[in-house]
Amino acid sequence: MKTNLAKILSVSGHHGLYRYVAQARGGAIAETLSEGKRTVIDSRSRISTLADISIYTAEGEMPLKDVFLALKAHLGDAAAPGSKSDDATLKTLFAAAIPNYDADRFYVSHMRKVVDWYNELAQFASLDFEDEKEAEN
């Protein structure tokens, strides 16, 4: 099954990723990718879809979908190093997978989030993504 990044949410203050289920009166209903538990996310929370997130490169911004595909091409079926890895390991990974990333604006803290999201998607969803045309239908 293909993953629609427009329906995968990152919520500030909450660990892990969520799958959007429905709109609720006070926010959104979502379920955790890892456990499938449903929760209501308050409308005051900062919610971002993974489709809306990009990283900085020398040429501009690179959508997170393309970042995940570059990591998958570099890592194959192996998992990405964990977010607790040392800074040098994460910088080496991104330098190999995305050699033109902007080191001045794409920080190690961002890399930690990206590898966490990558590993969570690989484990609980799929790294095979829907095209925008497929997602609209």
mmCIF file of the C-alpha atoms, coordinates in Angstrom:
data_MODEL
# 
_entry.id   MODEL 
# 
loop_
_atom_site.group_PDB 
_atom_site.id 
_atom_site.type_symbol 
_atom_site.label_atom_id 
_atom_site.label_alt_id 
_atom_site.label_comp_id 
_atom_site.label_asym_id 
_atom_site.label_entity_id 
_atom_site.label_seq_id 
_atom_site.pdbx_PDB_ins_code 
_atom_site.Cartn_x 
_atom_site.Cartn_y 
_atom_site.Cartn_z 
_atom_site.occupancy 
_atom_site.B_iso_or_equiv 
_atom_site.pdbx_formal_charge 
_atom_site.auth_seq_id 
_atom_site.auth_comp_id 
_atom_site.auth_asym_id 
_atom_site.auth_atom_id 
_atom_site.pdbx_PDB_model_num 
ATOM 1   C CA . MET A 1 1   ? 0.000   0.000  0.000  1.00 0.00 ? 1   MET A CA 1 
ATOM 2   C CA . LYS A 1 2   ? 1.329   3.429  -0.919 1.00 0.00 ? 2   LYS A CA 1 
ATOM 3   C CA . THR A 1 3   ? 1.770   6.168  1.661  1.00 0.00 ? 3   THR A CA 1 
ATOM 4   C CA . ASN A 1 4   ? 0.131   9.556  1.141  1.00 0.00 ? 4   ASN A CA 1 
ATOM 5   C CA . LEU A 1 5   ? 2.409   12.062 2.897  1.00 0.00 ? 5   LEU A CA 1 
ATOM 6   C CA . ALA A 1 6   ? -0.402  14.625 2.859  1.00 0.00 ? 6   ALA A CA 1 
ATOM 7   C CA . LYS A 1 7   ? -2.206  12.446 5.430  1.00 0.00 ? 7   LYS A CA 1 
ATOM 8   C CA . ILE A 1 8   ? 0.821   11.796 7.648  1.00 0.00 ? 8   ILE A CA 1 
ATOM 9   C CA . LEU A 1 9   ? 1.086   14.384 10.425 1.00 0.00 ? 9   LEU A CA 1 
ATOM 10  C CA . SER A 1 10  ? 3.803   15.641 12.692 1.00 0.00 ? 10  SER A CA 1 
ATOM 11  C CA . VAL A 1 11  ? 2.433   17.353 15.801 1.00 0.00 ? 11  VAL A CA 1 
ATOM 12  C CA . SER A 1 12  ? 4.614   19.618 17.902 1.00 0.00 ? 12  SER A CA 1 
ATOM 13  C CA . GLY A 1 13  ? 4.858   18.402 21.465 1.00 0.00 ? 13  GLY A CA 1 
ATOM 14  C CA . HIS A 1 14  ? 3.864   14.846 20.495 1.00 0.00 ? 14  HIS A CA 1 
ATOM 15  C CA . HIS A 1 15  ? 6.306   12.051 19.740 1.00 0.00 ? 15  HIS A CA 1 
ATOM 16  C CA . GLY A 1 16  ? 5.980   10.080 16.515 1.00 0.00 ? 16  GLY A CA 1 
ATOM 17  C CA . LEU A 1 17  ? 3.858   10.410 13.421 1.00 0.00 ? 17  LEU A CA 1 
ATOM 18  C CA . TYR A 1 18  ? 0.092   10.334 13.042 1.00 0.00 ? 18  TYR A CA 1 
ATOM 19  C CA . ARG A 1 19  ? -2.259  9.350  10.225 1.00 0.00 ? 19  ARG A CA 1 
ATOM 20  C CA . TYR A 1 20  ? -5.082  11.844 9.655  1.00 0.00 ? 20  TYR A CA 1 
ATOM 21  C CA . VAL A 1 21  ? -8.503  10.216 10.105 1.00 0.00 ? 21  VAL A CA 1 
ATOM 22  C CA . ALA A 1 22  ? -11.121 12.987 10.194 1.00 0.00 ? 22  ALA A CA 1 
ATOM 23  C CA . GLN A 1 23  ? -11.914 16.540 11.178 1.00 0.00 ? 23  GLN A CA 1 
ATOM 24  C CA . ALA A 1 24  ? -13.227 17.021 14.715 1.00 0.00 ? 24  ALA A CA 1 
ATOM 25  C CA . ARG A 1 25  ? -14.987 19.980 16.308 1.00 0.00 ? 25  ARG A CA 1 
ATOM 26  C CA . GLY A 1 26  ? -11.933 20.999 18.307 1.00 0.00 ? 26  GLY A CA 1 
ATOM 27  C CA . GLY A 1 27  ? -9.200  19.870 15.923 1.00 0.00 ? 27  GLY A CA 1 
ATOM 28  C CA . ALA A 1 28  ? -8.428  16.665 14.071 1.00 0.00 ? 28  ALA A CA 1 
ATOM 29  C CA . ILE A 1 29  ? -8.792  12.968 14.769 1.00 0.00 ? 29  ILE A CA 1 
ATOM 30  C CA . ALA A 1 30  ? -5.586  11.070 14.084 1.00 0.00 ? 30  ALA A CA 1 
ATOM 31  C CA . GLU A 1 31  ? -4.089  7.703  14.913 1.00 0.00 ? 31  GLU A CA 1 
ATOM 32  C CA . THR A 1 32  ? -0.508  6.945  15.767 1.00 0.00 ? 32  THR A CA 1 
ATOM 33  C CA . LEU A 1 33  ? 1.373   5.090  13.053 1.00 0.00 ? 33  LEU A CA 1 
ATOM 34  C CA . SER A 1 34  ? 3.125   2.875  15.569 1.00 0.00 ? 34  SER A CA 1 
ATOM 35  C CA . GLU A 1 35  ? 0.169   1.732  17.681 1.00 0.00 ? 35  GLU A CA 1 
ATOM 36  C CA . GLY A 1 36  ? -2.922  2.733  15.717 1.00 0.00 ? 36  GLY A CA 1 
ATOM 37  C CA . LYS A 1 37  ? -4.391  4.476  18.783 1.00 0.00 ? 37  LYS A CA 1 
ATOM 38  C CA . ARG A 1 38  ? -6.782  7.291  17.936 1.00 0.00 ? 38  ARG A CA 1 
ATOM 39  C CA . THR A 1 39  ? -6.593  10.685 19.557 1.00 0.00 ? 39  THR A CA 1 
ATOM 40  C CA . VAL A 1 40  ? -8.004  14.158 19.075 1.00 0.00 ? 40  VAL A CA 1 
ATOM 41  C CA . ILE A 1 41  ? -5.337  16.719 18.281 1.00 0.00 ? 41  ILE A CA 1 
ATOM 42  C CA . ASP A 1 42  ? -6.274  20.147 19.559 1.00 0.00 ? 42  ASP A CA 1 
ATOM 43  C CA . SER A 1 43  ? -6.647  22.872 16.929 1.00 0.00 ? 43  SER A CA 1 
ATOM 44  C CA . ARG A 1 44  ? -4.124  25.011 18.850 1.00 0.00 ? 44  ARG A CA 1 
ATOM 45  C CA . SER A 1 45  ? -1.380  22.400 18.290 1.00 0.00 ? 45  SER A CA 1 
ATOM 46  C CA . ARG A 1 46  ? 1.083   23.016 15.501 1.00 0.00 ? 46  ARG A CA 1 
ATOM 47  C CA . ILE A 1 47  ? 0.279   20.319 12.941 1.00 0.00 ? 47  ILE A CA 1 
ATOM 48  C CA . SER A 1 48  ? 2.337   19.791 9.782  1.00 0.00 ? 48  SER A CA 1 
ATOM 49  C CA . THR A 1 49  ? 1.792   17.261 7.042  1.00 0.00 ? 49  THR A CA 1 
ATOM 50  C CA . LEU A 1 50  ? 4.968   15.599 5.820  1.00 0.00 ? 50  LEU A CA 1 
ATOM 51  C CA . ALA A 1 51  ? 4.020   16.642 2.276  1.00 0.00 ? 51  ALA A CA 1 
ATOM 52  C CA . ASP A 1 52  ? 4.424   20.302 3.326  1.00 0.00 ? 52  ASP A CA 1 
ATOM 53  C CA . ILE A 1 53  ? 7.923   19.900 4.796  1.00 0.00 ? 53  ILE A CA 1 
ATOM 54  C CA . SER A 1 54  ? 11.128  20.473 2.814  1.00 0.00 ? 54  SER A CA 1 
ATOM 55  C CA . ILE A 1 55  ? 14.835  20.664 3.564  1.00 0.00 ? 55  ILE A CA 1 
ATOM 56  C CA . TYR A 1 56  ? 17.253  23.291 2.311  1.00 0.00 ? 56  TYR A CA 1 
ATOM 57  C CA . THR A 1 57  ? 19.682  22.423 -0.471 1.00 0.00 ? 57  THR A CA 1 
ATOM 58  C CA . ALA A 1 58  ? 22.099  24.485 -2.538 1.00 0.00 ? 58  ALA A CA 1 
ATOM 59  C CA . GLU A 1 59  ? 19.479  24.634 -5.331 1.00 0.00 ? 59  GLU A CA 1 
ATOM 60  C CA . GLY A 1 60  ? 16.553  25.595 -3.096 1.00 0.00 ? 60  GLY A CA 1 
ATOM 61  C CA . GLU A 1 61  ? 14.158  23.408 -1.150 1.00 0.00 ? 61  GLU A CA 1 
ATOM 62  C CA . MET A 1 62  ? 13.813  19.626 -1.510 1.00 0.00 ? 62  MET A CA 1 
ATOM 63  C CA . PRO A 1 63  ? 10.441  18.074 -0.558 1.00 0.00 ? 63  PRO A CA 1 
ATOM 64  C CA . LEU A 1 64  ? 10.579  15.505 2.230  1.00 0.00 ? 64  LEU A CA 1 
ATOM 65  C CA . LYS A 1 65  ? 9.274   12.838 -0.164 1.00 0.00 ? 65  LYS A CA 1 
ATOM 66  C CA . ASP A 1 66  ? 12.405  13.281 -2.305 1.00 0.00 ? 66  ASP A CA 1 
ATOM 67  C CA . VAL A 1 67  ? 14.590  13.236 0.820  1.00 0.00 ? 67  VAL A CA 1 
ATOM 68  C CA . PHE A 1 68  ? 13.063  9.906  1.887  1.00 0.00 ? 68  PHE A CA 1 
ATOM 69  C CA . LEU A 1 69  ? 13.568  8.471  -1.612 1.00 0.00 ? 69  LEU A CA 1 
ATOM 70  C CA . ALA A 1 70  ? 17.214  9.608  -1.630 1.00 0.00 ? 70  ALA A CA 1 
ATOM 71  C CA . LEU A 1 71  ? 17.768  8.016  1.793  1.00 0.00 ? 71  LEU A CA 1 
ATOM 72  C CA . LYS A 1 72  ? 16.100  4.797  0.591  1.00 0.00 ? 72  LYS A CA 1 
ATOM 73  C CA . ALA A 1 73  ? 18.296  4.727  -2.523 1.00 0.00 ? 73  ALA A CA 1 
ATOM 74  C CA . HIS A 1 74  ? 21.394  5.184  -0.356 1.00 0.00 ? 74  HIS A CA 1 
ATOM 75  C CA . LEU A 1 75  ? 20.426  2.809  2.476  1.00 0.00 ? 75  LEU A CA 1 
ATOM 76  C CA . GLY A 1 76  ? 18.625  0.119  0.496  1.00 0.00 ? 76  GLY A CA 1 
ATOM 77  C CA . ASP A 1 77  ? 16.594  -2.018 2.903  1.00 0.00 ? 77  ASP A CA 1 
ATOM 78  C CA . ALA A 1 78  ? 18.663  -1.011 5.941  1.00 0.00 ? 78  ALA A CA 1 
ATOM 79  C CA . ALA A 1 79  ? 17.268  1.301  8.591  1.00 0.00 ? 79  ALA A CA 1 
ATOM 80  C CA . ALA A 1 80  ? 18.648  4.797  8.957  1.00 0.00 ? 80  ALA A CA 1 
ATOM 81  C CA . PRO A 1 81  ? 20.871  5.477  11.965 1.00 0.00 ? 81  PRO A CA 1 
ATOM 82  C CA . GLY A 1 82  ? 18.770  6.383  14.982 1.00 0.00 ? 82  GLY A CA 1 
ATOM 83  C CA . SER A 1 83  ? 18.236  9.925  16.157 1.00 0.00 ? 83  SER A CA 1 
ATOM 84  C CA . LYS A 1 84  ? 20.507  9.199  19.117 1.00 0.00 ? 84  LYS A CA 1 
ATOM 85  C CA . SER A 1 85  ? 23.451  8.680  16.741 1.00 0.00 ? 85  SER A CA 1 
ATOM 86  C CA . ASP A 1 86  ? 26.342  11.098 16.970 1.00 0.00 ? 86  ASP A CA 1 
ATOM 87  C CA . ASP A 1 87  ? 26.352  14.234 14.836 1.00 0.00 ? 87  ASP A CA 1 
ATOM 88  C CA . ALA A 1 88  ? 29.124  12.995 12.527 1.00 0.00 ? 88  ALA A CA 1 
ATOM 89  C CA . THR A 1 89  ? 27.168  9.837  11.604 1.00 0.00 ? 89  THR A CA 1 
ATOM 90  C CA . LEU A 1 90  ? 24.093  11.844 10.638 1.00 0.00 ? 90  LEU A CA 1 
ATOM 91  C CA . LYS A 1 91  ? 26.104  14.418 8.666  1.00 0.00 ? 91  LYS A CA 1 
ATOM 92  C CA . THR A 1 92  ? 27.895  11.602 6.814  1.00 0.00 ? 92  THR A CA 1 
ATOM 93  C CA . LEU A 1 93  ? 24.558  9.945  5.953  1.00 0.00 ? 93  LEU A CA 1 
ATOM 94  C CA . PHE A 1 94  ? 23.041  13.132 4.555  1.00 0.00 ? 94  PHE A CA 1 
ATOM 95  C CA . ALA A 1 95  ? 26.252  14.083 2.735  1.00 0.00 ? 95  ALA A CA 1 
ATOM 96  C CA . ALA A 1 96  ? 26.160  10.695 0.978  1.00 0.00 ? 96  ALA A CA 1 
ATOM 97  C CA . ALA A 1 97  ? 22.402  10.604 0.263  1.00 0.00 ? 97  ALA A CA 1 
ATOM 98  C CA . ILE A 1 98  ? 21.874  14.319 -0.456 1.00 0.00 ? 98  ILE A CA 1 
ATOM 99  C CA . PRO A 1 99  ? 25.312  15.779 -1.215 1.00 0.00 ? 99  PRO A CA 1 
ATOM 100 C CA . ASN A 1 100 ? 23.947  19.261 -1.948 1.00 0.00 ? 100 ASN A CA 1 
ATOM 101 C CA . TYR A 1 101 ? 22.089  19.775 1.369  1.00 0.00 ? 101 TYR A CA 1 
ATOM 102 C CA . ASP A 1 102 ? 22.633  23.231 2.842  1.00 0.00 ? 102 ASP A CA 1 
ATOM 103 C CA . ALA A 1 103 ? 24.685  22.677 6.001  1.00 0.00 ? 103 ALA A CA 1 
ATOM 104 C CA . ASP A 1 104 ? 24.105  26.280 7.088  1.00 0.00 ? 104 ASP A CA 1 
ATOM 105 C CA . ARG A 1 105 ? 20.304  25.935 7.228  1.00 0.00 ? 105 ARG A CA 1 
ATOM 106 C CA . PHE A 1 106 ? 19.657  22.174 7.596  1.00 0.00 ? 106 PHE A CA 1 
ATOM 107 C CA . TYR A 1 107 ? 20.824  21.441 11.133 1.00 0.00 ? 107 TYR A CA 1 
ATOM 108 C CA . VAL A 1 108 ? 21.614  18.170 12.907 1.00 0.00 ? 108 VAL A CA 1 
ATOM 109 C CA . SER A 1 109 ? 18.398  18.596 14.939 1.00 0.00 ? 109 SER A CA 1 
ATOM 110 C CA . HIS A 1 110 ? 16.474  18.539 11.641 1.00 0.00 ? 110 HIS A CA 1 
ATOM 111 C CA . MET A 1 111 ? 18.420  15.455 10.528 1.00 0.00 ? 111 MET A CA 1 
ATOM 112 C CA . ARG A 1 112 ? 17.392  13.680 13.732 1.00 0.00 ? 112 ARG A CA 1 
ATOM 113 C CA . LYS A 1 113 ? 13.700  14.325 12.991 1.00 0.00 ? 113 LYS A CA 1 
ATOM 114 C CA . VAL A 1 114 ? 14.064  13.194 9.381  1.00 0.00 ? 114 VAL A CA 1 
ATOM 115 C CA . VAL A 1 115 ? 15.754  9.879  10.286 1.00 0.00 ? 115 VAL A CA 1 
ATOM 116 C CA . ASP A 1 116 ? 13.136  9.244  12.997 1.00 0.00 ? 116 ASP A CA 1 
ATOM 117 C CA . TRP A 1 117 ? 10.348  9.866  10.495 1.00 0.00 ? 117 TRP A CA 1 
ATOM 118 C CA . TYR A 1 118 ? 12.104  7.746  7.856  1.00 0.00 ? 118 TYR A CA 1 
ATOM 119 C CA . ASN A 1 119 ? 12.456  4.791  10.219 1.00 0.00 ? 119 ASN A CA 1 
ATOM 120 C CA . GLU A 1 120 ? 8.877   5.114  11.478 1.00 0.00 ? 120 GLU A CA 1 
ATOM 121 C CA . LEU A 1 121 ? 7.481   5.223  7.932  1.00 0.00 ? 121 LEU A CA 1 
ATOM 122 C CA . ALA A 1 122 ? 9.637   2.259  6.907  1.00 0.00 ? 122 ALA A CA 1 
ATOM 123 C CA . GLN A 1 123 ? 8.446   0.229  9.895  1.00 0.00 ? 123 GLN A CA 1 
ATOM 124 C CA . PHE A 1 124 ? 4.755   1.159  10.156 1.00 0.00 ? 124 PHE A CA 1 
ATOM 125 C CA . ALA A 1 125 ? 3.726   2.460  6.723  1.00 0.00 ? 125 ALA A CA 1 
ATOM 126 C CA . SER A 1 126 ? 5.591   2.353  3.414  1.00 0.00 ? 126 SER A CA 1 
ATOM 127 C CA . LEU A 1 127 ? 8.377   4.220  1.667  1.00 0.00 ? 127 LEU A CA 1 
ATOM 128 C CA . ASP A 1 128 ? 6.421   3.776  -1.567 1.00 0.00 ? 128 ASP A CA 1 
ATOM 129 C CA . PHE A 1 129 ? 4.642   7.113  -1.937 1.00 0.00 ? 129 PHE A CA 1 
ATOM 130 C CA . GLU A 1 130 ? 1.523   8.153  -3.811 1.00 0.00 ? 130 GLU A CA 1 
ATOM 131 C CA . ASP A 1 131 ? 1.919   10.663 -6.603 1.00 0.00 ? 131 ASP A CA 1 
ATOM 132 C CA . GLU A 1 132 ? 0.007   13.918 -6.215 1.00 0.00 ? 132 GLU A CA 1 
ATOM 133 C CA . LYS A 1 133 ? -2.340  12.791 -9.016 1.00 0.00 ? 133 LYS A CA 1 
ATOM 134 C CA . GLU A 1 134 ? -3.081  9.522  -7.203 1.00 0.00 ? 134 GLU A CA 1 
ATOM 135 C CA . ALA A 1 135 ? -3.655  11.351 -3.919 1.00 0.00 ? 135 ALA A CA 1 
ATOM 136 C CA . GLU A 1 136 ? -6.288  13.646 -5.478 1.00 0.00 ? 136 GLU A CA 1 
ATOM 137 C CA . ASN A 1 137 ? -8.423  10.706 -6.658 1.00 0.00 ? 137 ASN A CA 1 
# 
